Amino acid sequence: MEKSESPTSHSGPVSGAWKPDDFLNPYLDEGFEVEEHATSILQQGNISQEVTKLNIALTDLDFTIQSHVSQHYDDLLSRAVSNSQLEQSLAVMATHIESLQMSSERLRGRVAEPYAKISQGTQSLQRLQQTADILRRVIRILQLSKRLSVQLGGSVDLDLAKAASGLAELGELVEGDLSGIEVVEGEVRRMYSWRTEVERQGETLLNRGMETANQSQLGTGLQVFYNLGTLPDVLTKLLENYHSKLKSQASDLLDIRKISAAAEEAGKGSKVSGSGKTTGPGKASMPAPSNMAAFRATLWTNLDQVLELVQSTVSRTLQLQKLLAKKQDPNTHLPYISAISQEGHDPSIVSQSWCKVTKILRDVLVSAAAKSNFIKQAFEGEYPKLLRLYLDTWNKIRLNAVQVNTTGLIMDESLVIKDPFLHEEMCTELRNSLEQFEHAYLARSLSRLFDPVNLMFSGSGVPSQEEVSTIFTTLSNELNVGSVEERLFASVLKNVSKTIKLFCVKCEQTAKADADASQIIGYPTDAQKQNVQLVNILADFQTGLYRLVSDNKSKKVDQLLDDGKGISSQMMSTIAPLLASIEDASEAIFLTSHKEDFSQETESKQPPSSPYMKELQNFLERISKDFLQHFTCKEFIEAELRPLAEKIIEQFVLHASLIRPLGAGGAMRLASDCAQLEFALSLLLGPTGFSSSGPTGLNAIGKAYQLLRAFRALLFLKPEDFPAYPGLGNIVPHSVCLHLMISRCPDVMPSPQSTLNWGTARYARWLQKHDEREKLLLIQGSLEAYVAAARNRNDKNYIAQYPFLLDVLQGGLSK
């Protein structure tokens, strides 16, 4: 909003709200002091200039106010009229308020008097009711007191349950404020004395009923405290007393001093030693060696008594829970145990007590073992006996629990009561008390099993058969002792398994695998003799293991047979260097066959067997005589020699098929060599035939022996007969037939190894490492090389054997 320029303003027109100049800022400060500001102006000496500025500012402010009022005149006038009307309305309201106050005062005057009268009547009625209630309570107190006085006044037929019910009601009646009423105060004192007496007699009934298993007395005691309303607390106190008593009695029975004293009395008849001197202080905890048998007998007798105490405590608790399930409230018809549960207490009384009993038993046993090494050694060394006592106690407790059957009496499905005796196997809580001794016993058992194994391998030689028998005597004893319980038996079985594995590891460490263990040039070395003895001992150990498994009735022992597989593996690994050397030497002998001449077309006057075959026979005969006859485990050796015989036959067939050139006379020699090879192998495998246990000798190796027989037949076939041979592919590999056919071909047909510029030894090793299809593909390459060479030579025809070679090759590749 623009303003017209004031004639007194030097700053030009003023628009909008008035804004002070900057020199007025000190005047707007909250801490502005007039005297200080005036002094400052005087010191500056510009008073006239400051006054002029102030006048100009005042003029501007007046002008601004006038402009604003003139512009908003209608609004100001309207506001003034509204204020006048508001004053009139307020005056009318003040008149109404004053009238309302006067009406309220008149109403208050009318209501005050009736309210006062009603208030006084109500207070009188309340006091009358309180007085009547107190009088009724006093009368009832006197009536109950009189009745209780008669009941508890020495009557013979005292009904403690009714007295307890009356005392409970009397206790509720005196809970209010009845102080100052002399007659009531006297009755309250009598009530407390009566309650004490009833609680004492009820507690006596409870204890007597628990001790004598008298259900009548026990039921009466429970009813007394149920009527008194203190049953949960009394039950807790009762069980705590029994638990405390059990702990005290068990601790006394397992006190080393008392056990030693009792053992000394039993052993000597007095506390005087043989020298006539009495035992000094502290000697009771160290039983003499001569009294050790009496000490152990006393210890186990006392432990049996401790377990009888445990059984007795559990039996009493079962009877207590049974009565709580049978006794019912006459008003609600709920059993006591349900009422206890509704009050927030756990109804599983037997389960709670059992947990505490097992904890007490564990603490007592551990404490007794910690205080005396003799007790500790007895519990750990004779743990199976300790476990047997536990099992007998557990079975008795379970039988008692089944007979009592407290959980079967509960009809309330919402009420859950735990039964710790449901399972036939010993519960975890009871077994935990044996955990320390079980671990120690198993550690000792493992040590007893390991010691003979470590001892027999402590020297540099091989264990004897007697030492192996000692191992199995120990194994059998440990299994028999551990058979007292399935869980212990399984743990002992694991120790036996570890022992077998340890024996295998020790044998593996003893076995020799160096050059001395694999040489076959001279006589057996000490390393080879040691390996033979080791294999024999392993075989004896395996036989003993099978006998141990068969003699034991438990099926769990069968798992030891899996560990026995490690024995067989160790036997095979021990004999493997010798067998590998025999195989390598046999192949080296077969390689010498390629240096001999088999190109004769007619039968010569040479010996019936080739020189290399004679060498092989002498070699195998020497091996059988010098190396193999010392093995006592004939079945194992025969089983290991069969694969060796199969490899020797395969090597022979392979090298025989690679002999080139091969004439008809050479084929006759190879056929004779086949027969001589059978004879040579019989030196290893024994005579060929059949027995009641199955095929023997070469018949036991099956397909390899068939290959040898079939190869002998192939030597006399014509090339055109090879593709139609019935055993081709099934008995005789296609590659062997091809090699044999190539050996009879003219020189223009190259051998596969010559195509690759390989020697026979290298080619034979390659063939042994690759499958049949790879062999055929390599031979196919040789045939293709021949075809290419024939074309380069411009041969008019292929050799006569080529079509038949191609037929056999294609038949093999098609499969």
RABELTA-V215635 format. One record per backbone hydrogen bond with DSSP energy under -1.0 kcal/mol. NH is the residue of the N-H (numbers start at 0). CO is the residue of the C=O. E is the energy in kcal/mol with one decimal. If there is no record, write none. Layout:
# RABELTA-V215635
[[NH/CO/E] [NH/CO/E]]
This chain:
# RABELTA-V215635
[[8/5/-1.0] [15/0/-2.1] [23/20/-1.4] [24/21/-1.7] [31/28/-1.5] [36/32/-2.2] [37/33/-2.7] [38/34/-2.5] [39/35/-2.1] [40/36/-2.0] [41/37/-2.5] [42/38/-2.2] [43/39/-1.4] [44/40/-1.5] [45/40/-1.0] [49/45/-1.7] [50/46/-2.4] [51/47/-2.3] [52/48/-1.9] [53/49/-1.9] [54/50/-2.4] [55/51/-2.4] [56/52/-2.2] [57/53/-2.3] [58/54/-2.5] [59/55/-2.4] [60/56/-2.2] [61/57/-2.5] [62/58/-2.4] [63/59/-2.2] [64/60/-2.2] [65/61/-2.5] [66/62/-2.2] [67/63/-2.3] [68/64/-2.4] [69/65/-2.4] [70/66/-2.1] [71/67/-1.7] [75/71/-2.0] [76/72/-2.3] [77/73/-2.5] [78/74/-2.4] [79/75/-1.9] [80/76/-2.0] [81/77/-2.4] [82/78/-2.2] [83/79/-1.5] [84/80/-2.1] [85/81/-2.4] [86/82/-1.8] [87/83/-1.5] [88/84/-2.3] [89/85/-2.4] [90/86/-1.6] [91/87/-1.8] [92/88/-2.4] [93/89/-2.1] [94/90/-1.4] [95/91/-2.0] [96/92/-2.6] [97/93/-1.8] [98/94/-1.7] [99/95/-2.4] [100/96/-2.3] [101/97/-1.5] [102/98/-1.9] [103/99/-2.4] [104/100/-1.9] [105/101/-1.8] [106/102/-2.3] [107/103/-2.5] [108/104/-1.8] [109/105/-1.3] [110/106/-2.1] [111/107/-2.1] [114/110/-2.3] [115/111/-2.0] [116/112/-2.0] [117/113/-2.8] [118/114/-2.7] [119/115/-2.1] [120/116/-2.2] [121/117/-2.9] [122/118/-2.3] [123/119/-2.1] [124/120/-2.8] [125/121/-2.7] [126/122/-2.2] [127/123/-2.3] [128/124/-2.8] [129/125/-2.6] [130/126/-2.5] [131/127/-3.1] [132/128/-3.1] [133/129/-2.7] [134/130/-2.6] [135/131/-3.1] [136/132/-2.8] [137/133/-2.9] [138/134/-3.2] [139/135/-3.0] [140/136/-2.9] [141/137/-2.8] [142/138/-2.7] [143/139/-3.2] [144/140/-2.8] [145/141/-2.5] [146/142/-2.6] [147/143/-3.2] [148/144/-2.2] [149/145/-1.9] [150/146/-2.8] [151/147/-3.1] [157/155/-1.7] [162/158/-2.2] [163/159/-2.8] [164/160/-2.2] [165/161/-2.8] [166/162/-2.7] [167/163/-2.3] [168/164/-2.1] [169/165/-2.9] [170/166/-2.4] [171/167/-1.7] [172/168/-2.0] [173/169/-1.8] [177/175/-1.2] [180/177/-1.5] [184/180/-2.5] [185/181/-1.9] [186/182/-1.5] [187/183/-2.6] [188/184/-1.8] [189/185/-1.9] [190/186/-2.7] [191/187/-2.3] [192/188/-1.7] [193/189/-2.7] [194/190/-3.1] [195/191/-2.2] [196/192/-2.0] [197/193/-2.9] [198/194/-2.9] [199/195/-2.1] [200/196/-2.7] [201/197/-3.0] [202/198/-2.6] [203/199/-2.1] [204/200/-2.4] [205/201/-2.4] [206/202/-2.7] [207/203/-2.7] [208/204/-2.9] [209/205/-2.6] [210/206/-2.5] [211/207/-2.6] [213/208/-1.0] [217/213/-2.4] [218/214/-2.8] [219/215/-2.3] [220/216/-2.5] [221/217/-2.2] [222/218/-2.4] [223/219/-2.3] [224/220/-2.0] [225/221/-2.2] [226/222/-2.6] [227/223/-1.9] [229/224/-1.9] [233/229/-2.3] [234/230/-2.8] [235/231/-2.2] [236/232/-2.4] [237/233/-2.9] [238/234/-2.7] [239/235/-2.2] [240/236/-2.2] [241/237/-2.0] [242/238/-2.7] [243/239/-2.8] [244/240/-2.6] [245/241/-2.6] [246/242/-2.5] [247/243/-2.4] [248/244/-2.8] [249/245/-2.7] [250/246/-2.4] [251/247/-2.1] [252/248/-2.4] [253/249/-1.7] [254/251/-1.2] [258/254/-2.6] [259/255/-2.6] [260/256/-2.5] [261/257/-2.5] [262/258/-2.7] [263/259/-2.5] [264/260/-2.3] [265/261/-2.4] [266/262/-2.4] [267/263/-2.9] [268/264/-1.3] [272/276/-2.1] [275/272/-1.6] [278/270/-1.0] [282/279/-1.7] [285/282/-1.7] [290/287/-1.2] [291/288/-1.1] [294/290/-2.9] [295/291/-2.7] [296/292/-2.4] [297/293/-2.5] [298/294/-2.6] [299/295/-2.6] [300/296/-2.0] [301/297/-2.7] [302/298/-2.5] [303/299/-2.0] [304/300/-1.8] [305/301/-2.3] [306/302/-2.3] [307/303/-1.7] [308/304/-2.2] [309/305/-2.1] [310/306/-2.5] [311/307/-2.7] [312/308/-2.7] [313/309/-2.4] [314/310/-2.4] [315/311/-2.3] [316/312/-2.1] [317/313/-2.4] [318/314/-2.1] [319/315/-2.3] [320/316/-2.6] [321/317/-2.3] [322/318/-2.2] [323/319/-2.1] [324/320/-1.6] [325/321/-1.4] [326/322/-3.2] [328/333/-2.8] [332/328/-2.4] [335/326/-2.3] [336/323/-1.9] [338/334/-2.0] [339/335/-2.4] [340/336/-1.7] [341/337/-2.3] [342/338/-1.2] [343/340/-1.7] [344/339/-1.9] [348/346/-2.3] [351/347/-2.2] [352/348/-2.7] [353/349/-2.8] [354/350/-2.0] [355/351/-1.7] [356/352/-2.7] [357/353/-2.7] [358/354/-1.7] [359/355/-2.5] [360/356/-2.6] [361/357/-2.4] [362/358/-2.7] [363/359/-2.7] [364/360/-2.4] [365/361/-2.6] [366/362/-2.6] [367/363/-2.6] [368/364/-2.4] [369/365/-2.2] [370/366/-1.8] [371/367/-1.2] [375/371/-2.0] [376/372/-2.9] [377/373/-2.1] [378/374/-2.7] [379/375/-2.5] [380/376/-3.0] [381/377/-2.1] [385/381/-1.9] [386/382/-3.2] [387/383/-2.3] [388/384/-1.9] [389/385/-1.9] [390/386/-2.8] [391/387/-2.4] [392/388/-2.3] [393/389/-2.9] [394/390/-2.6] [395/391/-2.1] [396/392/-2.5] [397/393/-2.7] [398/394/-2.4] [399/395/-2.4] [400/396/-2.6] [401/397/-2.5] [402/398/-2.1] [403/399/-2.5] [404/400/-3.0] [408/405/-1.2] [414/411/-1.1] [430/426/-2.0] [431/427/-2.2] [433/430/-2.0] [437/433/-2.7] [438/434/-2.4] [439/435/-1.8] [440/436/-2.6] [441/437/-2.7] [442/438/-2.1] [443/439/-2.4] [444/440/-3.1] [445/441/-2.5] [446/442/-2.0] [447/443/-2.9] [448/444/-1.9] [449/445/-2.5] [450/446/-2.5] [453/449/-3.0] [454/450/-2.7] [455/451/-2.3] [456/452/-1.1] [457/454/-1.4] [467/463/-1.6] [468/464/-2.1] [469/465/-1.9] [470/466/-1.6] [471/467/-1.8] [472/468/-1.9] [473/469/-2.1] [474/470/-2.7] [475/471/-2.5] [476/472/-2.1] [477/473/-2.4] [478/474/-2.2] [479/475/-2.4] [480/476/-2.6] [481/477/-2.3] [484/481/-1.2] [488/484/-2.6] [489/485/-2.4] [490/486/-2.0] [491/487/-2.8] [492/488/-2.4] [493/489/-1.6] [494/490/-1.6] [495/491/-2.3] [496/492/-2.3] [497/493/-2.3] [498/494/-2.2] [499/495/-2.3] [500/496/-2.2] [501/497/-2.5] [502/498/-2.5] [503/499/-2.1] [504/500/-2.4] [505/501/-2.9] [506/502/-2.4] [507/503/-2.4] [508/504/-2.3] [509/505/-1.8] [510/506/-2.2] [528/524/-2.5] [529/525/-2.4] [530/526/-2.0] [531/527/-2.3] [532/528/-2.4] [533/529/-2.4] [534/530/-2.5] [535/531/-2.3] [536/532/-2.4] [537/533/-2.5] [538/534/-2.3] [539/535/-2.4] [540/536/-2.7] [541/537/-2.5] [542/538/-2.5] [543/539/-2.6] [544/540/-2.1] [545/541/-2.4] [546/542/-2.1] [547/543/-2.4] [548/544/-2.3] [549/545/-2.3] [550/546/-2.1] [551/547/-1.2] [557/554/-1.5] [558/555/-1.6] [559/556/-2.1] [560/557/-1.6] [563/559/-1.7] [565/562/-1.2] [567/563/-1.6] [568/564/-2.3] [569/565/-2.1] [570/566/-2.4] [571/567/-2.4] [572/568/-2.5] [573/569/-2.0] [574/570/-1.9] [575/571/-1.2] [578/574/-2.1] [579/575/-2.8] [580/576/-1.9] [581/577/-2.1] [582/578/-2.4] [583/579/-2.6] [584/580/-2.9] [585/581/-2.3] [586/582/-2.2] [587/583/-2.2] [588/584/-2.0] [589/585/-2.3] [590/586/-1.9] [592/589/-1.3] [593/590/-1.1] [594/591/-1.5] [595/592/-1.2] [613/609/-2.3] [614/610/-2.4] [615/611/-2.2] [616/612/-2.6] [617/613/-2.4] [618/614/-2.5] [619/615/-2.9] [620/616/-2.4] [621/617/-2.3] [622/618/-2.4] [623/619/-2.5] [624/620/-2.2] [625/621/-3.2] [626/622/-2.0] [627/622/-2.1] [628/623/-1.2] [630/627/-1.5] [633/631/-1.7] [636/632/-2.3] [637/633/-2.8] [638/634/-2.2] [639/635/-2.0] [640/636/-2.3] [641/637/-1.4] [644/640/-2.9] [645/641/-2.4] [646/642/-2.2] [647/643/-2.4] [648/644/-2.5] [649/645/-2.5] [650/646/-2.7] [651/647/-2.6] [652/648/-2.9] [653/649/-2.4] [654/650/-2.9] [655/651/-3.1] [656/652/-2.0] [661/742/-1.6] [662/597/-3.4] [664/599/-1.8] [665/599/-1.6] [666/662/-2.4] [667/663/-1.8] [668/664/-2.0] [669/665/-2.4] [670/666/-2.3] [671/667/-2.2] [672/668/-2.5] [673/669/-2.0] [674/670/-1.5] [675/671/-2.5] [676/672/-2.5] [677/673/-1.7] [678/674/-1.8] [679/675/-2.5] [680/676/-2.8] [681/677/-1.6] [683/680/-1.1] [684/680/-2.8] [685/681/-1.9] [688/695/-1.6] [690/693/-2.2] [693/690/-1.1] [695/688/-2.7] [698/695/-1.3] [699/696/-1.2] [700/697/-1.1] [703/700/-1.0] [705/701/-1.7] [706/702/-2.3] [707/703/-2.0] [708/704/-2.1] [709/705/-2.7] [710/706/-2.8] [711/707/-1.8] [712/708/-1.5] [713/709/-2.1] [714/710/-1.2] [715/712/-1.3] [716/713/-1.6] [720/717/-1.6] [724/721/-1.8] [727/724/-1.5] [728/731/-3.4] [730/726/-2.5] [731/726/-2.1] [736/732/-1.6] [737/733/-2.5] [738/734/-2.5] [739/735/-2.5] [740/736/-2.5] [741/737/-2.8] [742/738/-1.9] [743/740/-1.0] [744/741/-1.3] [748/745/-1.5] [754/750/-1.8] [755/751/-1.2] [757/752/-3.5] [762/758/-2.3] [763/759/-2.5] [764/760/-2.1] [765/761/-2.1] [766/762/-2.4] [767/763/-1.7] [774/770/-1.8] [775/771/-2.4] [776/772/-2.3] [777/773/-1.9] [778/774/-2.4] [779/775/-2.5] [780/776/-1.7] [781/777/-1.5] [782/778/-2.3] [783/779/-2.4] [784/780/-2.0] [785/781/-2.0] [786/782/-2.4] [787/783/-2.4] [788/784/-2.3] [789/785/-2.7] [790/786/-2.0] [791/787/-2.0] [792/788/-1.9] [794/789/-2.5] [801/798/-1.1] [804/800/-2.5] [805/801/-2.7] [806/802/-2.1] [807/803/-2.3] [808/804/-2.4] [809/805/-2.6] [810/806/-2.3] [811/807/-2.0] [812/808/-2.5] [813/809/-2.0]]
